[in-house]
Amino acid sequence: RACWTGVLVAAEWREAEPSRHSVHFGERILFLYRCVFLIAAILFSASVAQAADPLPSWNDGPTKDAIEAFVTKVADKDGPDFVPRADRVAVFDNDGNLWAEKPFYFQLLFAIDRVKAMAPDHPDWKDKQPFKGAIEGDMKALAASGERGLLELLAASHTGMSSAEFQKIAGEWLATAKHPHFKRGYTELVYQPMLELLSFLRDNGFTTYIVSGGGIEFVRIFSEPVYGIPPAQVVGSSIKTEYQLVDGEPKIMRLPEMNFIDDKAGKPVGINQHIGKRPIFASGNSDGDFEMLEWTTAGEGPRFGLIVHHTDADREYAYDRDSHVGRLDKALDQAVDRDWTVIDMKNDWNQIFPAAE
């Protein structure tokens, strides 16, 4: 259309010009055509960008279609399912949902490395579980120590310091530690399709939150540079902290006592405390996310529940019901009846992790 407009304008201009200017007509019409084609190119580029696939790492199919259809309808201000921008809240579990979680939760691997580094100052640990298992890399012994043992490990490795000191230590570990199987940094093991989904939601007026069973201060270290989610939009488990003057300097000190566990039934409570409204979109990968999915999708109006099912043993891992990490059993059984969309990682994703630099 822009090209035809240019031709008509040029013709009218030619008829109106005296013949003595005809010698310059060729130059002027060439200039006009260049302008018209430049405008047309810009409009075409904008049109192509608009039509670009927002989820290129997702294979075409019912899972991708369901996500796009939901986002489109709640963002359509003229549609019957429109949801105001302020209410477009989406919550995401982290471990196994936004990044990998095998062979063990990454924060636990950080705790183990931290215990090893602290061991010379604690000679009694070499004969005491769960510290002995951590120092020797005996994961069976760690698992046998149960939840109590793991909490003891976390208390020893995560407390007795200020929040700022903890973030510095954990940040340095994240910057240097490598995954034992993939040989890549842990923040490189985020799921590319989920990064695209987070961006797609935000581009359509959603506010995205992380709701993790992991430590809130641990996740906040990398949430913004990796996921584009500010620290204030992270909900997680926490230990008790206390304001203290240390050598005359005010600090927030981390105490060896749990404050809140953001898992299972704790997730809706954490969402209510930190966010203050019920989400319309929730994504998880394990039974630890069941109550978050249940509470989200039980609300009025359009709702969306999403489950990441690990089915790709070649590119990542395949596990569900019998896994010691990220067990997916009850939520998988009830997904169909509750109209939750289940991602088949092997078939729905054409890429797992971001391309290595």
C-alpha positions in Angstrom: 0.0 0.0 0.0 2.9 2.4 0.8 4.4 1.7 -2.6 1.2 2.5 -4.5 0.8 5.7 -2.4 4.3 6.7 -3.5 3.4 6.2 -7.2 0.2 8.2 -7.0 1.9 11.1 -5.1 4.7 11.1 -7.7 2.3 11.2 -10.6 0.3 14.1 -9.2 3.5 16.0 -8.4 4.8 15.4 -12.0 1.6 16.8 -13.6 1.7 19.8 -11.4 5.4 20.6 -12.2 6.2 22.9 -15.2 8.0 21.2 -18.0 11.2 23.2 -17.3 11.7 21.1 -14.2 11.5 17.8 -16.1 15.3 17.5 -16.1 15.2 17.0 -12.4 12.2 14.7 -12.3 14.2 11.5 -12.5 16.3 12.3 -9.5 13.3 13.4 -7.5 11.2 10.4 -8.3 14.1 8.1 -7.4 14.5 9.8 -4.1 10.7 9.5 -3.5 10.7 5.8 -4.3 13.6 5.2 -1.9 11.7 6.9 0.9 8.6 4.9 0.2 10.4 1.6 0.1 12.2 2.5 3.3 8.9 3.1 5.0 7.5 -0.2 3.6 10.6 -2.1 4.9 10.1 -0.7 8.4 6.4 -1.6 8.4 7.2 -5.1 7.1 9.9 -5.6 9.8 7.5 -4.5 12.5 4.9 -6.9 11.2 7.4 -9.8 11.1 8.6 -9.0 14.7 4.9 -9.0 15.9 4.3 -12.3 14.3 7.6 -13.9 15.6 7.1 -17.0 17.8 7.4 -15.9 21.4 8.1 -19.5 22.5 10.6 -20.8 19.9 12.0 -23.6 22.1 8.5 -25.1 22.5 7.4 -27.6 19.8 4.1 -26.9 18.2 1.3 -28.9 19.8 -1.5 -28.8 22.4 0.8 -27.7 25.3 2.1 -24.7 23.6 -1.3 -23.9 22.1 -2.9 -24.1 25.5 -0.4 -21.6 27.0 -0.7 -19.1 24.2 -4.5 -19.3 24.1 -4.7 -18.6 27.9 -2.3 -15.7 27.8 -4.1 -14.2 24.8 -7.6 -14.4 26.2 -6.7 -12.9 29.6 -4.9 -10.0 28.0 -7.6 -9.2 25.5 -9.4 -6.2 27.0 -12.4 -6.7 24.7 -12.8 -10.4 25.4 -15.0 -12.1 28.0 -12.0 -13.6 29.9 -10.1 -10.4 30.3 -8.1 -10.1 33.5 -6.9 -6.6 34.6 -3.1 -6.3 34.5 -2.9 -5.9 38.3 -4.4 -9.4 38.7 -2.3 -11.1 36.1 0.0 -12.8 38.7 2.0 -15.9 37.7 4.0 -18.0 40.2 6.8 -20.5 39.5 8.5 -23.1 41.5 12.3 -23.0 41.0 13.9 -26.4 41.5 13.0 -28.8 38.7 10.7 -26.2 37.2 12.9 -23.2 36.2 16.3 -25.0 36.6 17.5 -28.5 37.0 17.4 -30.3 40.4 19.3 -33.5 40.0 21.3 -35.2 41.4 20.3 -33.1 44.4 18.9 -29.7 45.0 21.6 -27.2 44.1 21.3 -25.4 47.4 22.1 -28.7 49.2 25.2 -29.1 47.0 26.2 -25.6 48.1 25.7 -26.6 51.7 27.9 -29.7 51.2 30.7 -27.7 49.6 30.4 -25.2 52.4 30.7 -27.9 55.1 33.8 -29.2 53.4 35.3 -25.8 53.5 34.4 -25.3 57.1 35.5 -28.9 58.2 39.1 -27.9 59.3 37.6 -25.7 62.0 35.3 -28.5 63.1 37.3 -31.7 63.6 34.4 -33.3 65.4 32.4 -33.4 62.2 34.5 -36.2 60.6 32.8 -38.7 62.9 29.4 -37.1 63.2 26.5 -37.4 60.7 25.3 -35.7 58.6 28.6 -33.9 58.5 30.6 -37.0 58.0 28.5 -37.9 54.9 28.9 -34.4 53.5 32.6 -34.3 53.9 33.0 -37.8 52.4 30.4 -37.1 49.6 28.3 -40.1 50.9 24.9 -39.1 49.6 23.3 -42.3 50.9 24.4 -41.4 54.5 23.0 -37.9 54.0 19.7 -39.2 52.8 19.5 -41.6 55.7 19.9 -38.7 58.1 16.5 -37.6 57.0 15.0 -34.1 57.2 16.4 -33.5 60.6 19.9 -34.2 59.5 19.6 -32.0 56.4 18.2 -29.1 58.5 21.2 -29.5 60.8 23.5 -29.4 57.8 21.8 -26.2 56.5 21.9 -24.6 59.9 25.7 -25.2 60.2 26.5 -24.0 56.7 24.0 -21.1 56.3 24.0 -19.3 59.7 26.3 -17.6 62.1 26.8 -14.8 59.6 25.0 -11.7 58.3 22.7 -11.8 55.3 25.2 -9.8 53.3 28.0 -12.3 54.2 25.8 -15.2 53.2 24.9 -13.7 49.9 28.6 -13.0 49.1 29.6 -16.6 49.9 26.7 -18.1 48.0 27.3 -15.8 45.1 30.9 -16.7 44.8 30.0 -20.4 44.9 27.4 -19.9 42.1 30.0 -18.1 40.0 32.5 -20.9 40.2 30.9 -24.3 41.0 30.1 -26.7 38.2 27.4 -29.3 37.9 28.9 -32.9 38.4 27.2 -34.2 35.2 26.8 -31.3 32.8 30.0 -29.6 33.8 28.3 -26.2 33.5 27.6 -23.5 36.0 24.4 -24.0 37.9 22.8 -20.8 36.6 23.5 -22.1 33.1 21.2 -25.1 33.8 18.0 -23.0 33.6 15.4 -24.2 31.2 15.4 -22.1 28.0 11.6 -22.8 27.3 10.8 -21.5 30.8 12.9 -18.4 30.3 10.8 -17.7 27.1 7.6 -18.4 29.0 8.5 -15.9 31.7 9.2 -13.2 29.1 6.1 -14.1 27.2 4.0 -13.6 30.3 5.6 -10.3 31.2 5.2 -9.0 27.7 1.5 -9.6 28.1 1.1 -7.8 31.4 1.9 -10.5 33.9 3.9 -10.1 37.1 6.1 -13.2 37.6 7.1 -14.5 41.0 9.3 -17.4 42.1 7.7 -19.5 44.9 10.4 -21.9 46.0 11.1 -24.5 48.7 14.7 -23.3 48.5 16.0 -20.5 50.7 14.7 -17.1 49.9 18.0 -15.4 50.3 19.8 -18.0 48.2 17.4 -17.7 45.2 17.4 -13.9 45.4 21.1 -13.8 44.6 20.4 -14.9 41.0 16.7 -14.4 40.4 17.0 -11.1 38.6 20.1 -11.6 36.3 19.0 -15.1 35.4 15.1 -14.9 35.3 14.4 -11.2 35.2 12.6 -11.5 38.5 13.6 -8.9 41.1 14.4 -10.1 44.7 11.2 -8.6 46.0 9.3 -11.1 43.8 10.9 -14.2 45.4 9.0 -16.2 48.0 10.9 -19.0 49.7 11.9 -20.9 52.8 13.6 -18.8 55.4 15.6 -19.0 58.6 15.1 -16.6 61.5 17.1 -13.4 61.4 17.8 -10.8 63.9 19.0 -7.2 63.8 22.2 -6.8 65.8 25.0 -4.3 66.3 28.2 -6.2 65.5 31.3 -4.1 66.5 29.1 -1.1 66.3 27.9 -1.9 62.8 24.2 -2.8 62.2 23.6 -6.1 60.6 20.9 -8.7 59.9 22.2 -11.9 61.4 21.1 -15.3 60.3 20.1 -17.6 63.3 20.3 -21.4 63.4 16.5 -21.8 63.5 13.9 -22.2 60.8 11.4 -19.4 60.3 9.2 -20.7 57.4 9.2 -23.7 55.1 7.8 -22.7 51.7 6.8 -26.1 50.5 3.5 -28.1 50.0 0.7 -26.4 52.1 3.2 -23.7 53.0 3.3 -22.3 49.4 -0.2 -20.8 49.3 0.5 -19.3 52.8 3.8 -17.8 51.5 2.0 -16.4 48.5 -0.6 -14.9 50.6 1.9 -13.3 53.0 4.3 -12.0 50.3 2.1 -11.3 47.3 -1.3 -10.6 48.9 -3.5 -12.0 46.1 -4.2 -15.4 44.5 -2.3 -16.0 41.2 -4.1 -16.9 38.0 -1.1 -18.9 36.6 1.0 -21.5 38.5 3.8 -23.7 37.4 5.5 -26.5 39.3 7.0 -30.0 38.8 6.4 -32.0 41.9 4.0 -32.9 44.6 5.6 -30.2 46.7 3.8 -27.8 44.3 0.4 -29.5 44.5 -1.2 -27.1 47.0 0.1 -24.1 45.0 -1.5 -25.4 41.8 -4.7 -26.4 43.7 -5.1 -23.0 45.3 -4.3 -21.1 42.1 -6.7 -23.0 39.9 -9.6 -23.1 42.4 -10.1 -19.4 42.1 -12.8 -17.7 40.0 -12.3 -16.7 36.4 -9.7 -18.1 34.0 -6.9 -20.1 35.6 -3.9 -22.1 34.4 -2.0 -24.9 36.1 1.2 -26.1 34.5 3.4 -29.1 35.4 6.9 -29.8 34.1 7.2 -33.6 33.7 10.8 -34.8 33.4 10.7 -37.3 30.6 14.0 -36.7 28.8 16.8 -39.0 30.0 19.0 -38.1 27.1 19.1 -34.4 27.3 18.4 -34.0 31.1 16.7 -36.6 33.4 13.6 -38.8 33.4 11.9 -39.2 36.8 8.6 -38.8 38.6 6.9 -41.1 41.1 9.9 -42.8 42.7 12.4 -40.0 42.7 14.0 -38.9 46.0 14.2 -35.3 44.5 11.2 -33.7 42.8 8.8 -36.6 43.3 5.7 -36.2 41.0 2.9 -38.7 41.9 -0.3 -37.2 43.3 -0.1 -34.1 41.0 0.5 -36.3 38.0 -2.5 -38.5 38.8 -4.9 -35.6 39.3 -3.7 -33.3 36.5 -6.3 -34.4 33.9 -9.3 -34.1 36.3 -8.1 -30.7 37.5 -7.4 -29.5 33.9 -3.7 -28.9 34.6 -1.5 -28.9 31.5 1.4 -31.3 31.7 4.6 -30.6 29.8 6.2 -33.7 28.3 9.8 -32.4 28.4 11.0 -34.8 25.7 8.3 -34.0 23.2 7.3 -30.5 24.0 10.7 -28.9 24.2 13.1 -28.8 21.3 15.8 -27.2 23.6 16.4 -27.8 27.3 19.2 -25.4 28.4 20.4 -22.1 26.9 23.1 -22.6 24.3 26.6 -22.7 25.8 28.6 -19.6 25.3 
